[in-house]
Amino acid sequence: MGTSAPGRYARIITLLFTAVIAVTYAFGVYLFPLLLPDMKNVLDFGYAEAGSIAGLRQIAFLLTAMLSGAATVRFGAGTVILMSVVVCGLALSSLAMSPNLWAMAVLLIVLNACAASAWIPMVSLITKVVDYRHQGKSVGLIASGTNFGLCLNGLMVPVLMSAWGWRSVWLTTGSFTVLLAFLLWATLARASLLDGPPKKKREEPRARNWREVAAPRYLFVYSLSFLGGLAGVASANYMSAYIRTDLHLSISIAGQIWLLMGIAGATAGIAFGAIGDKLGLRAALLGATALLGVSAVLVAIGKTEVILLIAGACFGGSFFPIFGLLPTYVGKTSEPALTAIICSAVECALGLGGAVGSFLGGLAPHAFGSFRPVYLAAAIIAALMIGLIFMLPGEREATYPNALAGA
């Protein structure tokens, strides 16, 4: 099998995409929950407003996911990813100067949109750049970018917060993201991945193949993505609030939990990707989802720092790998021309589940006096997901005939 021009840059592109996911998700999506207790005191808002903003962010994620597949077909995956990183860097930097709740909310919503528009085109591009046999490991590493970013959050936030406050955190992450955008532009341009879709050889999905988008195996994938968002996004959004408000622990402990969450997730993302390539993606999904259930139970019953640290490790090793395994399944089983469209639907389901979970989770303190019910519900949802995974066809059973052409 010959190596194309983009193929020669497979390793550096994989590493850069890992960094892109780190900034768009760990900084753009998950940094706010860590800073939430301090920002709400300065900007004068409550957890009900925070829950509404979290829900709106997920809706923005959903809407952007719906459009990203079409945008990828129209402008090319490389261009969409690059523009997402540029806007993300500007929004992160602008949050450092946020004067009130409304300005903050708009910027946070933009950041969620950037996360969706950066991730979805990657799966389509990776299937063209990375050999089929290694796509699980590659996408697993890229999805682990969130965890590498969470490690940075856990190390960086306590230091910057104690020295200069929460505004310095946004300025630092924004500056780093702008630098990454420049490096990404240089690499994608050199690899000829910013030229947009080819004009003459552009592959349009045949009308009959649009039925693939609603094929039974993908209905299972959409359901798993929705349930994963429902349980996982809410769990992540209210983790720091639960630790600091309900359990009255310090930001240092919250930072350690997020750091451990990131370390565990980075390791697990690569490990589950390798398991997916070796034993099949169903086996990897079962392991990751079981860990999600364990983490939810531990958070719900745990009151000591040790149990919460273990719970954080289990969560990091579960939710974020699931985030990469589902699109990998799509990439390995769908017609190439439909990969971006189906991945858009998967991310829409994730965004919808996250929006519902965030809205309901924000009401938990008023309804129950605690965030604990969020984690009890997450454990039940994880059990339901395991049942669905057993019904999911293996990727070799479902693979589109052309998918293995380059293997």
Stockholm file with secondary structure:
# STOCKHOLM 1.0

chainA/1-407         MGTSAPGRYARIITLLFTAVIAVTYAFGVYLFPLLLPDMKNVLDFGYAEAGSIAGLRQIAFLLTAMLSGAATVRFGAGTVILMSVVVCGLALSSLAMSPNLWAMAVLLIVLNACAASAWIPMVSLITKVVDYRHQGKSVGLIASGTNFGLCLNGLMVPVLMSAWGWRSVWLTTGSFTVLLAFLLWATLARASLLDGPPKKKREEPRARNWREVAAPRYLFVYSLSFLGGLAGVASANYMSAYIRTDLHLSISIAGQIWLLMGIAGATAGIAFGAIGDKLGLRAALLGATALLGVSAVLVAIGKTEVILLIAGACFGGSFFPIFGLLPTYVGKTSEPALTAIICSAVECALGLGGAVGSFLGGLAPHAFGSFRPVYLAAAIIAALMIGLIFMLPGEREATYPNALAGA
#=GR chainA/1-407 SS CCCCHHHHTHHHHHHHHHHHHIIIIIITTTHHHHHHHHHHHHHTCCHHHHHHHHHHHHHHHHHHHHHHHHHHHHHCHHHHHHHHHHHHHHHHHHHTTCCSHHHHHHHHHHHHHHHHHHHHHHHHHHHHHSCGGGHHHHHHHHHTHHHHHHHHHHHHHHHHHHHHCHHHHHHHHHHHHHHHHHHHHHHHHHTTCSSCSCSSSCCCCCGGGGGGGGCHHHHHHHHHHHHHIIIIIHHHHTHHHIIIIISCCCHHHHHHHHHHHHHHHHHHHHHHHHHHHHHCHHHHHHHHHHHHHHHHHHHHHCCSHHHHHHHHHHHHTTHHHHHHHHHHHHHHHSCGGGHHHHHHHHHHHHHHHHHHHHHHHHHHHHHHSSSHHHHHHHHHHHHHHHHHHHHSCCHHHHCCGGGGTTC
#=GC SS_cons         CCCCHHHHTHHHHHHHHHHHHIIIIIITTTHHHHHHHHHHHHHTCCHHHHHHHHHHHHHHHHHHHHHHHHHHHHHCHHHHHHHHHHHHHHHHHHHTTCCSHHHHHHHHHHHHHHHHHHHHHHHHHHHHHSCGGGHHHHHHHHHTHHHHHHHHHHHHHHHHHHHHCHHHHHHHHHHHHHHHHHHHHHHHHHTTCSSCSCSSSCCCCCGGGGGGGGCHHHHHHHHHHHHHIIIIIHHHHTHHHIIIIISCCCHHHHHHHHHHHHHHHHHHHHHHHHHHHHHCHHHHHHHHHHHHHHHHHHHHHCCSHHHHHHHHHHHHTTHHHHHHHHHHHHHHHSCGGGHHHHHHHHHHHHHHHHHHHHHHHHHHHHHHSSSHHHHHHHHHHHHHHHHHHHHSCCHHHHCCGGGGTTC
//
